[in-house]
């Protein structure tokens, strides 16, 4: 059979009209099905990744996708003492509640665990007694050691002899680094070694608070229950070998030199910064050290999150400010100084690189934020759920967890190595 050129051309045109789709008609063959948890979903602007939702004080945590589907759920024998993360080798590291705690402030834990991907226990360590307890946050350091927060009991008589005006026993903060292979404590830092007071010159640690920003005013907060500082989060900068500590009741973040020995950390000299265990930097609330220079930006704060791994804003720090006084939460991205300078009667506050606030965003407790690969920011609003916002502050995703509080949320790429150890649900 013979076809003319015109017949062939006509055939091709008709075939395309009935069978070809132009760019405007392109559709996804698999329709998106959102769960009832999803209240905002912009497919073109979200970061298509997975979120680890750490349920506050629960016996489980879950991994959720952007359509609201739970891709994996972990169940634990003990209640979470707050933090939980997936490590690159697929194991979990977390803090869990001791069954018989003697110190029970909000956020207490007591037991540290590393959990294999098959849910067996790889390591467990309990630090809980009438004199101390681990709490809130835990960090796996690059050297394989585990860093965590501890409340340390100071009897009323000792506190008074050091110029503290709080009535009763107080519980200042302590950092401990432990080798999980040997259970040996290899480094400690005690806030108690770096206090100052201007209440009574006859007691130790007397001095002018405003002239010593590197020291901690033991009388800045006089909580009636003795929880005078209430640290709630830590993060580690491997490049500078420093630790960030969120101090909720001081409305600020402290920066500690980790390069010191334990002995140096108890003094005022030594380490890379030659300040021993004194604060090498602090920010968020200059009033905490009687500094009238600089803006007070924090009003209860959680999760000092250093941006790393090549995400936009690398080197900056995210922090969730609860905003308890005004019932308005805010996320700050702060541009940390290259060199930590902490001077008296000087504006020591970092620059604001980015911030986000929304009338619907408020939780006076817990919460946090992480930066996504596409530049968006993932926000955990503890008593609501999870937000995703663009650099232009457009809300492109919201996940309602319907009343179950979330301590924090962490982000993982769909093809992340740490998730390859789990059989994720389709």
C-alpha positions, 0 to 999 in steps of 0.5 A: 500500500502506498501513502503520499507524503501528505498522508503521512504528515496528516497521520502524524498530526492526528496521532499527536492530537489524540495521544500526545500531551503538551506540557500544560496537560502533564499530570501525575499518574499517581494521584496525591492522597493526603491524610487528615493530618495535612492542613496545608500542602504545596507540592511545588514548594515543599521539600520531599523528605521524611520527618522523625516526630519525637513524641513527648514522654511517649513510648514511641516515635514515628517517621512521616512523609509529606502526605501524612503517611507514617512510614515507620514507627518505633516502640520502646519499653520505657517512656522517652525522656525527650530527645531521640535521633537516628544516627548514620549507622541506623541506630537510635540514640535517645534519653529515657525516663528512669522508673524511680527518679529522685529528681522530677523536674519537667524534662527529666530522663535518667537513662541513656540508650543506643538502640539497634535497628532491630530494636535491641539495646546496644548500650544503656547507661543510667545516671539518676540518684538523689544528687543528679539526673540526666535530662532533656537532650543527648548528643553523639559526638564525632569521637563516638562519645555521648554528651548529655545534660545533668541536673546537679543537686546543691544543698541549701547550706552550700548554696547559701555559703556561695551567695545564692539567695534562693531558699532551699536546695538548688539544681545547677547544670552540668555537662557530662561526656561518656565513652559508651564502650567503657562507660568511663566519664571522660569530660565534665563541665559544671556551671557551679564552677563559674558562678558570680554573685553581687549579693554579699561580699562576705561570700565567695564568688562575689563580684560585679555581674556586669563586668564579668559576662563570662560568669553566671549570675547564680541569683538571676533566677530564683525558682522556688523549686530549685531549678534555677537554670533549666537547660533544655538543649545542646548542640556541638560545633565540631569545627570550633569544638564548642558546645551550645546550651539552651538555658530556658530560665535565663532566656539565652544560649551559652557557648562552652569550650569543649577543648578543655580538660575536665580540670581546665573546665573547672577553672578560668583558663586553658583550652583553645580560647584560654578561658577554661570553663567560663562562657566564651559567648552568650546571647539572647538576653543581655539582661542575664548579665546586667548588660544594658547594651544589645537587644533581648530577643529570647523569651524562653528558648529551645533547641540551639540547632547549628546549621551544618552539612551544606544546608542553606545558612551553614554556620548559622544557628536556628533557635525556637523562641517560645515567647511565653510573655506575649504568647507568640513564638518565633524562629530565629536564624542567627549569624554567629560571629567568626570570633567569639567576643564577650565583653562587658557593657557591649552589644554582644548579640549576633545578627539576625539572618532570618526570622519567622513568626505567625499568629497561629504559631505558639507553644510555651514549651518544647519545640524547635526548627531545622533547615531543609536542603531546599532552603525551607525551614521545618518547624516543630510546634510542640502542642500542634505538630509540624510546619514547613515554611519557605525562605520568603516565609510562605507556609507550604506544609502543615501537619496536625498531630491532633493533641499529641505533643512533639518534643522535636522533629528531625529531617531525613532525605527519602534515600538517607543512608540511616533509613536504609536499615528499616523497611519503610511502609509503602 
